[in-house]
Amino acid sequence: MLTGVIAPLARLTVDLVAAPLRRANRLHAGGAARAARWPDAESLQGVDEAGHAHERSRQLATAAQEHTNRQQDGLVLVTAAYTGLRAGELWALRKEDLVLAPTEDARVLVRRTLSTANGKLEFRPTTKTDRPRTVSLPAFLTRQLATHVRQLQPADLVFASLGGGGGRKAGERTPVRHELWMQRVFKPAVKAALPTKPDLRFHDLRHTCASLLIANGASIMLVSQRLGHASTRMTLDRYSWMYPSEEAAMAVALNAVWEAAPAPAPADLEARRTRRAN
């Protein structure tokens, strides 16, 4: 029989411990199956290798910039790794989409994406509503972007193709064709900086972002919002296996409940024996 002190504690345990245990089971049940289902999620890092993810993305950005001698080509990769924006969303950014406040309010307003349809480039909204997705910017990236766009007009593309040819004026800023950029910039940079990752994709930088967020305590909801997923279910399916297990913490919590409950006094035990004997 539970004593009058232990019984309320047991009920409290059900309320405070059972729910986190169920969440832990949801996150980690079938983790290996999820990893097999989404093998690309491990392309750059695991959650315990967030430092490596940062180092590798920085090496990739440096290699891209050195390959083309254009600061933009390194900056777009750093921006991808630390915002989680998709390639089309990055290529569609205009200066007016950047709120480069010198405070923690710096952010990107993701309004549109750039894609190719029948060989032609076209801009289209990222959502069916007029509300942009808001992605906060770390201070170091805010400074780099502010320097990069200083001479641009509000409607100018942040990341653009430059140069003459094809009927364009020299220095004219035009939309980037992602497929060409991948062949001319990204793949040579991967070969130079990460030769053991020949199959690395631009999209894998979103996984870098997710890994960095999770390693720094971000919730599934925050990761989902930053990456622009349609639902948290999609985020859970892809990244739940990255979260550290809560099983050990729950065992500690259960032990604390037990240790906090006072043991019955010897007199109480003797009284029980006497009642049973009678």
N, C-alpha and C positions, 0 to 999 in steps of 0.2 A: 504493500500500500504506500502511496505517496503521502508525505506529511503535508500539513497545511501550507508550509512554506514552499515545498518543492513543486506542488501541483500548479500554482500560478506561474512559476518559472517555466514549467514544462509547456504551458499554454503560450507563454511569451516566446518560447523557442520556436513553436510552430509558426507564429506570425513573422518573426524576424529572421529565422534561419531557413525555413522550408522554401520560401520564395526565391532567395538567392541560389539555393541548391537546385531548384528547378531551372533557373536561368542558366546555371553552370552546365547542367545536363544538356540543355538545348544547344548551348554554344559548342560543346565538345563532343556530343554524340555524333558519330559518323564523321569526325574531323578528317580522318584519312580519306574517306570517300569524297569529301568536299575538295580536298587537295588534289585528288585524282581528277575530279570533275573540272576544276579550274587550275590546271597545271601552270598557267601563265602567271598566277598570283605569286609564284615563288621565283620569278625570273631574275629579280635583282636582290631580294632580301627576304628574311624572316623577321618576325617582330623583335627577336632578340639580337638582330643585326642592324638596327636602325642607324647606328654609326657607320656601318659599312655602306648602307644605302645612300647616306649623305655623301660619303667619300667617293663612291662610284659615280653618282650623278654629277658631282663636281668635276671628276676626271673626264667624264664624257663631254661636259660643257666646255672645258678647257681645250680638249682635242678638236671639237667642232670649230671653235673660234680660231685656233691655230691653223686649221685646214683651209679656211676661207679668208682668214685675216679680217673677219667681220665680227665685231662685238655682238651684234644682234643674234648670230647663230648660237653663241654660247648662252646668251641671256634667255632665249626662248626655251632652252632645255632646263635651265634653272627654274624658270617660271612654271614650267610644266610639273617639275618634281615637287615644288613647294605650294602649288595651288591646286593641283589635280585636274586642271582644265584639259579637255580633249583637244586634239590637234586642230580640228576645225574651229573650235571656240577661240583658241589662241590666234590663229591666222585671221579671224574676223574682228579682233579687238581694235577699237579706235581710241585715240587719246582721250576722247570725251568719256570713255568707259572706265577710266582710271580715276580714283579719288585718292590722290597722293598726299594726304594730310600728314604733317610731321608728328602725328600722334598714333595711338593704337587704333584710330578710326580709318586708317588707310585700307582701301579695298578695291576689288575689281567687280564691275557690274557686267555679268555675262548675259548679253541680250540676243546674240545671234551666232550662227556658225557658218563656216565657209565649206562648201562641198562641190563636187564635180558631177554634173549631170549631162550625159551625152557629149562629153568632151568640153563642156562649158562650165566655167566657175559661176556659182550663184550663192548669194547670201540669203539665209532664211532664219526666222526666229527659232530660238532654242526651245521655247514653250508655246502653248496655244494661248497663253495670256500675255499681257503686256508687262508683267512683273519680272524683272531680271533676277537671276540668281546672284546672291552677294557672297563673295569670297574674300575673307580678310587677308591682308598682306603682312608678312613679317617685316620688321624695320629695315633689314639689310636689303631686301628685295625692293622695298619702296624707294630706297635711295638709288638703287641701280636703274629702276624704271624711270624715276624722275630725271636722271641724267640723260637717259636714252631718248626721252620724248621732249626734251626741253625746247628744241627748235621746231617741233611739229605743230601743225594746226589741229584744232579739236577734232575735225573729221578725218584726219590722216590715220592710216593703218599703223598700229604700233609695230608690227612685224611685217615687212613688205619686201617684195622683190625689187631690186634696183638695177638701173643700167639701160642701155639702148638696145636696139634690135627689135625685130618684129613690129615695126611701126611705132615703137615707144621712144620718147625723148630720153636723152641721157640723164640719169638720176631720177627719172620718174618713178614714183612709188606705186606699184601695182600688186594685186593679190598674189600670194605665194601658191604655187601648185605643189601640193603636199607630196605627190608621188615623185616629182622631179627633185624636190628638196631632200627627200629620203635617199635617193640615189647619189646625189652630189655632195651632201653634207653628212647626213646621219650615219649611213653605213660606213663611210671612210672613218668617221669619228669613233664608231664602235670598234672597228678593226684596229685602230691605233690605241685606244684607251682600255678596251675590254675585249681582248682577243679571245678569251674563253667564253664569251657570250655572243657568238656570231648571229644567233637568231633573235637577238634583242629587238623589240619593237618600240616605237614611240609611245604606244599605248601603255607599255609597261611602266612608264614614269608615273602613271596614275597609281600603280601599285606601290611605287616608292612613296608617294604622298600618303597613301593609306597606312603604310608601315610606320612612317614617321609620326603620324597622328596617333595611332594606336599605342606606340611605344611611349608617347607622352600623355597617356591617359584619356584620350578622346573617346567619347561614347559612340555606339553604333549610330545613333541619331545624328551626331555631329559629322561623322565620316560620310554618312549618306547625303546630308545636305551639301557638304563641301564638294563631293564628287558629282552631284546632280543626278543621283539615282532616282528612279521613279518611285521606289518604296524602300523601306528599311529591310524588307524581306530579301531584296536583291543584295543589299550590303551584307546581311547575315550569311547568305549562301556563299558569298565570295570570301569574306574576311573573318568569320567567327573563329576559325581555327587559329588565327593569329593572336587571339586574346589569351593571356596567361590563365591557367586553371585556377578556379576558386575553391577547389576541393580542400586543399590544405588549410586555407583560411576558415572554411566552415568547420573543420575538425577542431581547430583552436577555439572557435566560438562555442561549439558544443561542450568542450572541456571546461570553458569558463563558466558556463551555466551550471555544470555539475559542481565545480569547485566553490561557486558562490553560494550554493544551498547548504545551510548548516546541517551537520549530522544530528540525528536524534540524541537527546541527552540520555545518559545511563538510566536515570530515574524513569524516563518515558518508556524505555525498553522494558524495564522491570514491571511497570504498570501494565503493559500490554501482555506480558507473559502471565501475570496474575489474572487478568481478565479472561485470557484463553483457558487457563487452568480451571477457572470457576465455571 
